[in-house]
Amino acid sequence: MRSLALVLTGLLLAGGCASTGTRPDGTPDRSTARNVLIGIALGTVAIAAGAAIAGQATEKSLREDLGSDKVTGPEYTDRNATGVRWNRIARAGLFGTGIAAVGLFVLHEMSQGDRIQSGAKERTPADDKTPLWPRPATGASPAAPR
């Protein structure tokens, strides 16, 4: 588990340091960061699932041994601590998955913003160069109020 966690941390650091290129349309290419975040999410899910399975197996074997009176006091505390540790690892894996999912959502929103920025521009009143009120013809006097 530690080696997998170190690999995931290395991927995170590599993804943060990876350079992003530019697509032909001028938008940033964030595929490296996306792929790294997907890898981290899948890795942390694997860690969480493996730890949850190991924690359940430890708890089940401890429960069975308690039912048959095969466990002493110190052995119970050691095995219980092992089960608690696996459960803690599973929760940390799920937390890492959640963080990677938030990162993927942020990356998606950034890509949407890039597409909007580089897409066709909407015509706004500020872009319209015609005056709001027509100017009177040169030499014409304004109409007198009645």
Buried (B, 14 or more C-beta within 10 A) or exposed (E): EEEBBEEBEEBBEEBEEBEEEEEEEEBBBBBBBBEBBBBBBEBBBBBBEBBBEBBBEBBEEBEEBEEEEEBEEEEEEEBBEBBEBBBEBBBBBBEBBEBBBEBBEEBEEEBEEBEEEEEEEEEEEEEEEEEEEEEEEEEEEEEEEE
